[in-house]
């Protein structure tokens, strides 16, 4: 367009200077020039409108970018807050885990302290009285049968059944039966023995810590019973099995001191010589 306009202007100037152009020629050239100038003005106006539209679109894009930037900033702040909350949770979780571990350690210390009681078993005399009890009950049964009376009391029958399971080595079942016996008859001539056999069941199952606790119940709940020295001795033996020589030594020494002229004391002395 610009080249054509320059050409017309050059041609007009040349014609004027040469004096060869007529008035008609000049008018035709001017008409063409005006037409082209009008087209050029229209194009310029269209370009201006397009430029305005482009500027408006650009402003909209910039506005959207600003909004997006604000949104991203808000998202980053929220993420930072979430990270802070997560970090706090991690710290709280670590504190809770530390308290749990500490509580577990204290529980173990308390359990170990509760284990430090007195005990050892009389291997020479275990169960003699208990074996006599069912035998005596059977003898009474024969006498009562002769008289048409019920042979065994429920108490004797329940105890005898539990003890039979113990002698057969069925320790889990025997323990359950002895526990049922104590629930039904917590304070009888057989109750202390039943509690002792519960400890024995755990001992022969190698659950030494549980055995220690059950022996302790014999000592505390049935202090006048005949199983107390044996319960003390078996506590000492259980501590030896747990490789707690200090507690075992203390308990065996107590057996010797509290029951000096018993077979339990003799066993305790023998075991003390073995502890290094």
C-alpha positions as CSV (number, residue, x, y, z in Angstrom):
1,X,0.0,0.0,0.0
2,X,2.7,2.4,1.0
3,X,4.7,1.6,-2.1
4,X,1.7,2.2,-4.4
5,X,1.0,5.6,-2.8
6,X,4.6,6.6,-3.2
7,X,4.4,5.5,-6.9
8,X,1.2,7.6,-7.5
9,X,2.7,10.6,-5.8
10,X,5.9,10.3,-7.8
11,X,3.9,9.8,-11.0
12,X,1.8,12.9,-10.3
13,X,4.8,15.0,-9.6
14,X,6.6,13.8,-12.7
15,X,3.5,14.6,-14.8
16,X,3.1,18.0,-13.3
17,X,6.7,18.8,-13.9
18,X,6.7,17.5,-17.4
19,X,3.6,19.3,-18.2
20,X,2.2,16.4,-20.1
21,X,-0.8,15.6,-17.9
22,X,-4.2,17.0,-18.6
23,X,-6.7,18.2,-16.0
24,X,-8.6,15.0,-16.4
25,X,-5.6,12.9,-15.8
26,X,-4.9,14.9,-12.7
27,X,-8.4,14.4,-11.4
28,X,-8.3,10.7,-12.1
29,X,-5.0,10.4,-10.2
30,X,-6.4,12.4,-7.3
31,X,-9.5,10.2,-7.2
32,X,-7.4,7.1,-7.1
33,X,-5.2,8.6,-4.4
34,X,-8.2,9.6,-2.3
35,X,-9.7,6.2,-2.6
36,X,-6.5,4.6,-1.5
37,X,-6.1,7.0,1.3
38,X,-9.7,6.2,2.5
39,X,-8.9,2.5,2.4
40,X,-5.8,3.2,4.3
41,X,-7.7,5.2,7.0
42,X,-10.2,2.3,7.3
43,X,-7.4,-0.1,7.8
44,X,-5.8,2.1,10.4
45,X,-9.1,2.4,12.2
46,X,-9.5,-1.3,12.1
47,X,-6.0,-1.8,13.4
48,X,-6.7,0.7,16.2
49,X,-9.8,-1.3,17.2
50,X,-7.9,-4.5,17.1
51,X,-5.2,-2.9,19.2
52,X,-7.8,-1.8,21.8
53,X,-9.3,-5.3,21.8
54,X,-5.9,-6.7,22.3
55,X,-5.1,-4.3,25.1
56,X,-8.4,-5.2,26.8
57,X,-7.8,-8.9,26.4
58,X,-4.3,-8.4,27.8
59,X,-5.6,-6.5,30.8
60,X,-8.1,-9.4,31.4
61,X,-5.3,-11.9,31.2
62,X,-3.2,-9.8,33.6
63,X,-6.2,-9.5,35.9
64,X,-6.6,-13.3,35.8
65,X,-2.9,-13.8,36.4
66,X,-3.2,-11.5,39.4
67,X,-6.1,-13.4,40.8
68,X,-4.3,-16.7,40.1
69,X,-1.2,-15.3,41.9
70,X,-3.4,-14.4,44.9
71,X,-4.9,-17.8,44.9
72,X,-1.5,-19.5,44.7
73,X,-0.3,-17.3,47.6
74,X,-3.3,-18.3,49.6
75,X,-2.8,-22.0,48.7
76,X,0.9,-21.7,49.7
77,X,-0.2,-20.2,53.1
78,X,-2.7,-23.0,53.6
79,X,0.0,-25.6,52.8
80,X,2.3,-24.0,55.2
81,X,-0.3,-24.0,57.9
82,X,-1.0,-27.7,57.2
83,X,2.7,-28.5,57.4
84,X,2.8,-26.7,60.7
85,X,-0.2,-28.7,62.0
86,X,1.4,-31.9,60.8
87,X,4.7,-31.1,62.5
88,X,2.8,-30.4,65.8
89,X,1.0,-33.8,65.4
90,X,4.3,-35.5,64.9
91,X,5.7,-33.9,68.0
92,X,2.6,-34.8,70.0
93,X,2.8,-38.4,68.7
94,X,6.5,-38.6,69.6
95,X,5.6,-37.3,73.1
96,X,2.8,-39.9,73.4
97,X,5.1,-42.7,72.3
98,X,7.7,-41.5,74.8
99,X,5.1,-41.6,77.6
100,X,3.9,-45.0,76.6
101,X,7.5,-46.4,76.6
102,X,8.1,-44.7,79.9
103,X,4.9,-46.1,81.4
104,X,5.8,-49.6,80.1
105,X,9.2,-49.3,81.7
106,X,7.7,-48.3,85.0
107,X,5.2,-51.1,84.8
108,X,8.0,-53.6,84.2
109,X,9.9,-52.1,87.2
110,X,6.7,-52.4,89.4
111,X,6.2,-56.0,88.2
112,X,9.7,-56.9,89.0
113,X,9.5,-55.3,92.4
114,X,6.3,-57.2,93.1
115,X,8.1,-60.4,92.0
116,X,10.7,-59.9,94.7
117,X,8.9,-61.8,97.4
118,X,9.8,-65.1,98.9
119,X,9.7,-68.7,97.6
120,X,11.0,-72.1,96.7
121,X,9.5,-75.5,96.4
122,X,9.8,-78.4,98.6
123,X,10.5,-81.1,96.1
124,X,10.5,-83.8,98.7
125,X,7.0,-83.1,100.1
126,X,5.0,-81.5,97.3
127,X,1.4,-82.6,97.2
128,X,1.4,-85.1,100.0
129,X,-1.4,-83.6,101.8
130,X,-3.3,-82.9,98.6
131,X,-3.0,-86.5,97.5
132,X,-4.4,-87.6,100.9
133,X,-7.4,-85.3,100.5
134,X,-8.8,-87.1,97.4
135,X,-7.9,-90.4,99.0
136,X,-9.7,-89.5,102.2
137,X,-12.6,-88.3,100.2
138,X,-12.7,-91.6,98.4
139,X,-12.6,-93.4,101.7
140,X,-15.4,-91.2,103.0
141,X,-17.3,-91.9,99.8
142,X,-17.2,-95.7,100.5
143,X,-18.5,-95.1,104.0
144,X,-21.2,-92.8,102.8
145,X,-22.2,-95.1,100.1
146,X,-22.7,-97.8,102.6
147,X,-25.0,-95.5,104.5
148,X,-26.9,-94.5,101.4
149,X,-25.5,-90.9,101.6
150,X,-23.9,-88.8,98.8
151,X,-20.3,-90.1,98.4
152,X,-18.3,-86.8,97.9
153,X,-19.2,-83.3,98.6
154,X,-19.2,-81.0,95.6
155,X,-16.2,-79.2,97.1
156,X,-14.1,-82.4,97.3
157,X,-15.2,-83.6,93.9
158,X,-14.3,-80.3,92.2
159,X,-10.9,-80.2,93.9
160,X,-10.1,-83.8,93.2
161,X,-11.0,-83.5,89.5
162,X,-8.7,-80.4,89.1
163,X,-5.9,-82.2,90.9
164,X,-6.2,-85.3,88.7
165,X,-5.8,-83.1,85.6
166,X,-2.7,-81.6,87.2
167,X,-1.1,-85.0,87.9
168,X,-1.8,-86.0,84.3
169,X,0.1,-82.9,83.1
170,X,-2.9,-81.2,81.6
171,X,-1.8,-77.9,83.2
172,X,-4.1,-75.5,81.3
173,X,-7.2,-77.5,82.0
174,X,-6.1,-78.1,85.6
175,X,-5.5,-74.4,86.1
176,X,-9.0,-73.5,84.9
177,X,-10.5,-76.1,87.2
178,X,-8.6,-74.8,90.2
179,X,-9.7,-71.2,89.4
180,X,-13.3,-72.4,89.2
181,X,-12.8,-74.1,92.6
182,X,-11.5,-70.9,94.2
183,X,-14.4,-68.9,92.7
184,X,-16.9,-71.3,94.3
185,X,-14.9,-72.0,97.5
186,X,-12.4,-69.1,98.2
187,X,-11.9,-70.0,101.9
188,X,-11.8,-73.7,102.6
189,X,-9.1,-76.1,103.8
190,X,-8.3,-76.8,100.1
191,X,-8.2,-73.1,98.9
192,X,-4.6,-72.4,99.7
193,X,-3.5,-75.6,98.0
194,X,-5.6,-74.8,94.9
195,X,-4.0,-71.4,94.6
196,X,-0.5,-73.0,94.9
197,X,-1.3,-75.5,92.1
198,X,-2.3,-72.7,89.9
199,X,1.2,-71.3,90.3
200,X,2.6,-74.7,89.6
201,X,0.7,-75.0,86.4
202,X,2.2,-71.8,85.2
203,X,5.7,-72.9,86.4
204,X,5.6,-76.1,84.4
205,X,4.3,-74.2,81.4
206,X,7.5,-72.0,81.8
207,X,5.4,-68.9,82.4
208,X,7.6,-68.0,85.3
209,X,6.4,-64.4,85.9
210,X,2.8,-65.5,86.1
211,X,3.8,-68.3,88.4
212,X,5.5,-65.8,90.7
213,X,2.3,-63.7,91.0
214,X,0.2,-66.8,91.7
215,X,2.6,-68.0,94.4
216,X,2.4,-64.5,95.9
217,X,-1.3,-65.0,96.3
218,X,-0.7,-68.1,98.3
219,X,1.6,-66.1,100.7
220,X,-0.8,-63.1,101.1
221,X,-4.2,-64.8,100.9
222,X,-3.4,-68.0,102.8
223,X,-0.6,-67.1,105.3
224,X,-1.6,-69.9,107.7
225,X,-1.7,-72.5,105.0
226,X,0.9,-75.3,104.6
227,X,1.9,-74.2,101.1
228,X,3.5,-70.9,102.1
229,X,7.1,-72.2,102.4
230,X,6.7,-74.1,99.1
231,X,5.3,-71.0,97.4
232,X,8.3,-69.0,98.7
233,X,10.8,-71.6,97.4
234,X,9.1,-71.8,94.0
235,X,9.2,-68.0,93.7
236,X,13.0,-68.2,94.2
237,X,13.3,-71.0,91.6
238,X,11.2,-68.9,89.2
239,X,13.5,-66.0,89.5
240,X,16.4,-68.2,88.8
241,X,14.7,-69.4,85.6
242,X,14.3,-65.7,84.7
243,X,18.0,-65.2,85.4
244,X,17.2,-62.7,88.1
245,X,19.9,-64.0,90.5
246,X,19.7,-61.0,92.9
247,X,15.9,-61.5,93.6
248,X,16.4,-65.3,93.8
249,X,19.2,-64.9,96.3
250,X,17.1,-62.6,98.5
251,X,14.1,-64.9,98.5
252,X,16.1,-68.0,99.2
253,X,17.7,-66.3,102.1
254,X,14.3,-65.4,103.5
255,X,13.2,-69.0,103.2
256,X,16.2,-70.1,105.3
257,X,15.5,-67.3,107.8
258,X,11.7,-67.8,108.1
259,X,11.7,-71.6,107.9
260,X,15.1,-72.7,109.1
261,X,14.4,-76.3,110.0
262,X,12.4,-77.3,106.9
263,X,13.2,-79.2,103.8
264,X,12.5,-76.0,101.9
265,X,15.3,-74.3,103.8
266,X,17.7,-77.2,102.9
267,X,16.8,-76.8,99.2
268,X,17.3,-73.0,99.5
269,X,20.8,-73.5,100.9
270,X,21.7,-75.9,98.1
271,X,20.4,-73.4,95.5
272,X,22.3,-70.5,97.1
273,X,25.6,-72.4,96.7
274,X,24.9,-72.7,92.9
275,X,24.3,-69.0,92.5
276,X,27.5,-67.2,91.5
